[in-house]
Amino acid sequence: MQSRRATKRGGFTVVAPDWPYDDRSPEELREMPDEKLAGLGIAEILDHYDRIIGECPEEPILIGHSAGGVFVQHLLDRGLGVAGVAIDPAPTPGVRLGPHAIVSALPVFFDWGSWKKAETMSRSHFRNRFAQLVPDAQADALYDRYIVPTPGKVYWDGIVHKTPIRWDNPDRAPLLLIGGELDLIADASMTQAIYEKQSQAPSLTEIKIFPGRSHWTLLDPGWEDVADFALDWAGRNARPAKGRLVAETSAGPVPTS
């Protein structure tokens, strides 16, 4: 993705591992997702990234989008990373949901048994909510290239098996929260609410809401502005480390049917 090119351009080494069982092409994954994907939950995903971070030669900067933005917060809460950037973070435990986030999640919760299924976003949902600024002529091609199934269990874990975040954690690295004014998946107001919670930590916490940007902000035109802002902030505010390494957690699309 463009964000990976930006990190390379900024002199960073990029580590962007997939979620477990998400290691084939989007087309293959949509047609036949791994049976184990349906049982994958937030705890397993966090442990997966924790292990990868532990194998890095230096403490990394953590950057995640959407669900990845939530994972970044959890990983920082574990004391990992020298800095974190959460871009358009999905619903985060302990933070009131935004109205757009509720509407976007309803298809998953209304799909009986979704807690044990791999859910795939519909084309109409992608076009109308996830990437509503994309020209209609390009929407299908982008969907085909990027959209993959996501376990419905990730959604249910946020309700039934919440993993709390210690907002005043003294060991949390600096954190930047980025939101989009026109985001119909992760409301800018919800990003603001997350910022207010995270500001309880003694380390630096800042927020930037980009005007005119959707949830597809890392692929919409002007993505360079978002990526450059995030990388510049992280580079300036990271706590001391031996080198510069970026671990970009895979967002995983917000699944809807």
TORSE-429752 format. One record per residue (C-alpha): residue number from 1; residue in three letters; x, y, z. Coordinates in steps of 0.05 Angstrom, whole numbers. Last residue first. Layout:
// TORSE-429752
ATOM|NUM|ALA|X|Y|Z
...
This chain:
// TORSE-429752
ATOM|257|SER|-443|-169|95
ATOM|256|THR|-398|-125|136
ATOM|255|PRO|-326|-134|156
ATOM|254|VAL|-285|-73|177
ATOM|253|PRO|-224|-87|137
ATOM|252|GLY|-161|-115|168
ATOM|251|ALA|-117|-61|194
ATOM|250|SER|-51|-96|186
ATOM|249|THR|-3|-72|240
ATOM|248|GLU|53|-30|212
ATOM|247|ALA|117|-44|249
ATOM|246|VAL|165|13|233
ATOM|245|LEU|238|10|250
ATOM|244|ARG|285|66|269
ATOM|243|GLY|347|50|309
ATOM|242|LYS|376|43|379
ATOM|241|ALA|315|69|415
ATOM|240|PRO|298|131|455
ATOM|239|ARG|224|151|461
ATOM|238|ALA|192|168|395
ATOM|237|ASN|169|241|390
ATOM|236|ARG|204|268|328
ATOM|235|GLY|203|204|287
ATOM|234|ALA|131|189|306
ATOM|233|TRP|107|259|287
ATOM|232|ASP|144|259|220
ATOM|231|LEU|118|190|204
ATOM|230|ALA|46|207|220
ATOM|229|PHE|47|274|183
ATOM|228|ASP|81|242|122
ATOM|227|ALA|29|187|119
ATOM|226|VAL|-30|234|124
ATOM|225|ASP|-4|283|73
ATOM|224|GLU|18|227|27
ATOM|223|TRP|-54|200|26
ATOM|222|GLY|-74|261|-15
ATOM|221|PRO|-116|220|-63
ATOM|220|ASP|-151|164|-25
ATOM|219|LEU|-110|102|-8
ATOM|218|LEU|-89|115|64
ATOM|217|THR|-152|155|78
ATOM|216|TRP|-201|99|61
ATOM|215|HIS|-238|117|126
ATOM|214|SER|-256|183|93
ATOM|213|ARG|-219|250|90
ATOM|212|GLY|-247|320|80
ATOM|211|PRO|-212|351|139
ATOM|210|PHE|-157|312|175
ATOM|209|ILE|-167|305|249
ATOM|208|LYS|-101|305|286
ATOM|207|ILE|-93|282|358
ATOM|206|GLU|-37|283|409
ATOM|205|THR|-15|241|469
ATOM|204|LEU|54|251|501
ATOM|203|SER|69|206|561
ATOM|202|PRO|36|216|628
ATOM|201|ALA|-25|173|609
ATOM|200|GLN|-93|205|622
ATOM|199|SER|-91|233|551
ATOM|198|GLN|-110|164|526
ATOM|197|LYS|-182|174|549
ATOM|196|GLU|-189|242|517
ATOM|195|TYR|-156|217|453
ATOM|194|ILE|-205|159|450
ATOM|193|ALA|-262|209|454
ATOM|192|GLN|-232|249|397
ATOM|191|THR|-226|187|355
ATOM|190|MET|-300|173|370
ATOM|189|SER|-318|244|348
ATOM|188|ALA|-280|231|283
ATOM|187|ASP|-326|173|272
ATOM|186|ALA|-294|106|255
ATOM|185|ILE|-333|75|197
ATOM|184|LEU|-365|135|162
ATOM|183|ASP|-301|177|163
ATOM|182|LEU|-316|245|133
ATOM|181|GLU|-274|287|182
ATOM|180|GLY|-219|235|185
ATOM|179|GLY|-181|215|247
ATOM|178|ILE|-109|209|270
ATOM|177|LEU|-88|191|341
ATOM|176|LEU|-15|201|359
ATOM|175|LEU|14|162|417
ATOM|174|PRO|78|169|458
ATOM|173|ALA|100|104|492
ATOM|172|ARG|59|73|548
ATOM|171|ASP|98|55|611
ATOM|170|PRO|61|103|658
ATOM|169|ASN|-6|70|640
ATOM|168|ASP|-60|121|655
ATOM|167|TRP|-109|94|604
ATOM|166|ARG|-100|21|623
ATOM|165|ILE|-134|-12|564
ATOM|164|PRO|-186|-66|576
ATOM|163|THR|-192|-129|534
ATOM|162|LYS|-267|-139|525
ATOM|161|HIS|-292|-210|520
ATOM|160|VAL|-367|-203|506
ATOM|159|ILE|-372|-136|471
ATOM|158|GLY|-306|-123|436
ATOM|157|ASP|-296|-198|430
ATOM|156|TRP|-360|-199|389
ATOM|155|TYR|-329|-155|335
ATOM|154|VAL|-265|-196|331
ATOM|153|LYS|-307|-259|331
ATOM|152|GLY|-336|-237|264
ATOM|151|PRO|-269|-259|235
ATOM|150|THR|-246|-217|176
ATOM|149|PRO|-252|-234|102
ATOM|148|VAL|-209|-195|52
ATOM|147|ILE|-217|-130|13
ATOM|146|TYR|-155|-102|-22
ATOM|145|ARG|-150|-116|-96
ATOM|144|ASP|-221|-136|-113
ATOM|143|TYR|-249|-78|-72
ATOM|142|LEU|-202|-30|-107
ATOM|141|ALA|-224|-55|-175
ATOM|140|ASP|-298|-50|-156
ATOM|139|ALA|-291|21|-130
ATOM|138|GLN|-254|51|-190
ATOM|137|ALA|-313|69|-235
ATOM|136|ASP|-354|91|-175
ATOM|135|PRO|-303|145|-159
ATOM|134|VAL|-274|135|-88
ATOM|133|LEU|-300|185|-37
ATOM|132|GLN|-347|134|-5
ATOM|131|ALA|-290|87|14
ATOM|130|PHE|-316|50|75
ATOM|129|ARG|-387|76|74
ATOM|128|ASN|-420|75|5
ATOM|127|ARG|-371|38|-39
ATOM|126|PHE|-347|-12|13
ATOM|125|HIS|-418|-23|38
ATOM|124|SER|-442|-34|-33
ATOM|123|ARG|-386|-83|-48
ATOM|122|SER|-404|-124|13
ATOM|121|MET|-353|-133|70
ATOM|120|THR|-333|-205|83
ATOM|119|GLU|-346|-242|148
ATOM|118|ALA|-308|-304|171
ATOM|117|LYS|-357|-340|217
ATOM|116|LYS|-360|-363|289
ATOM|115|TRP|-383|-298|322
ATOM|114|SER|-425|-285|260
ATOM|113|GLY|-474|-339|283
ATOM|112|TRP|-535|-298|264
ATOM|111|ASP|-516|-240|218
ATOM|110|PHE|-548|-181|253
ATOM|109|PHE|-484|-167|291
ATOM|108|VAL|-442|-166|228
ATOM|107|PRO|-492|-123|188
ATOM|106|LEU|-497|-75|248
ATOM|105|ALA|-423|-57|251
ATOM|104|SER|-425|1|202
ATOM|103|VAL|-487|31|235
ATOM|102|ILE|-453|30|304
ATOM|101|ALA|-388|59|278
ATOM|100|HIS|-427|115|244
ATOM|99|PRO|-463|132|308
ATOM|98|GLY|-398|137|349
ATOM|97|LEU|-385|85|403
ATOM|96|ARG|-368|107|473
ATOM|95|VAL|-298|89|493
ATOM|94|GLY|-280|35|545
ATOM|93|PRO|-256|-15|494
ATOM|92|THR|-238|17|427
ATOM|91|PRO|-284|21|367
ATOM|90|ALA|-242|26|304
ATOM|89|PRO|-182|72|301
ATOM|88|ASP|-180|120|242
ATOM|87|ILE|-104|120|244
ATOM|86|ALA|-71|99|310
ATOM|85|VAL|2|121|311
ATOM|84|GLY|49|92|364
ATOM|83|ALA|117|108|392
ATOM|82|VAL|177|70|419
ATOM|81|GLY|142|4|417
ATOM|80|LEU|116|-46|468
ATOM|79|GLY|96|-31|540
ATOM|78|ARG|36|-77|539
ATOM|77|ASP|-9|-15|535
ATOM|76|LEU|29|3|471
ATOM|75|LEU|7|-64|443
ATOM|74|HIS|-66|-51|462
ATOM|73|GLN|-65|19|431
ATOM|72|VAL|-33|-8|367
ATOM|71|PHE|-86|-63|364
ATOM|70|VAL|-140|-10|364
ATOM|69|GLY|-108|27|306
ATOM|68|GLY|-101|-40|271
ATOM|67|ALA|-176|-47|275
ATOM|66|SER|-178|17|234
ATOM|65|HIS|-107|34|214
ATOM|64|GLY|-43|15|251
ATOM|63|ILE|26|44|263
ATOM|62|LEU|75|19|315
ATOM|61|ILE|146|49|318
ATOM|60|PRO|193|-8|331
ATOM|59|GLU|240|-30|387
ATOM|58|GLU|302|-56|352
ATOM|57|PRO|323|-122|321
ATOM|56|CYS|250|-143|314
ATOM|55|GLU|234|-212|341
ATOM|54|GLY|196|-186|401
ATOM|53|ILE|153|-144|354
ATOM|52|ILE|133|-208|317
ATOM|51|ARG|114|-243|382
ATOM|50|ASP|72|-184|405
ATOM|49|TYR|39|-182|336
ATOM|48|HIS|14|-254|343
ATOM|47|ASP|-4|-243|417
ATOM|46|LEU|-48|-185|396
ATOM|45|ILE|-82|-226|341
ATOM|44|GLU|-95|-283|389
ATOM|43|ALA|-126|-236|441
ATOM|42|ILE|-169|-202|389
ATOM|41|GLY|-201|-267|365
ATOM|40|LEU|-191|-318|310
ATOM|39|GLY|-243|-373|307
ATOM|38|ALA|-268|-356|237
ATOM|37|LEU|-197|-353|211
ATOM|36|LYS|-184|-426|227
ATOM|35|GLU|-225|-449|168
ATOM|34|ASP|-178|-411|121
ATOM|33|PRO|-219|-367|75
ATOM|32|MET|-241|-397|8
ATOM|31|GLU|-267|-349|-45
ATOM|30|ARG|-253|-285|-6
ATOM|29|LEU|-184|-309|15
ATOM|28|GLU|-165|-329|-56
ATOM|27|GLU|-187|-262|-84
ATOM|26|PRO|-151|-224|-28
ATOM|25|SER|-86|-262|-44
ATOM|24|ARG|-59|-309|9
ATOM|23|ASP|-29|-299|79
ATOM|22|ASP|-90|-282|121
ATOM|21|TYR|-90|-343|167
ATOM|20|PRO|-58|-302|223
ATOM|19|TRP|-62|-227|209
ATOM|18|ASP|-12|-204|158
ATOM|17|PRO|57|-177|174
ATOM|16|ALA|77|-106|157
ATOM|15|VAL|150|-94|176
ATOM|14|VAL|176|-31|143
ATOM|13|THR|247|-5|149
ATOM|12|PHE|245|70|155
ATOM|11|GLY|282|121|113
ATOM|10|GLY|223|167|101
ATOM|9|ARG|214|140|30
ATOM|8|LYS|208|70|59
ATOM|7|THR|154|95|106
ATOM|6|ALA|118|129|48
ATOM|5|ARG|121|66|5
ATOM|4|ARG|87|27|61
ATOM|3|SER|33|80|67
ATOM|2|GLN|20|73|-8
ATOM|1|MET|0|0|0
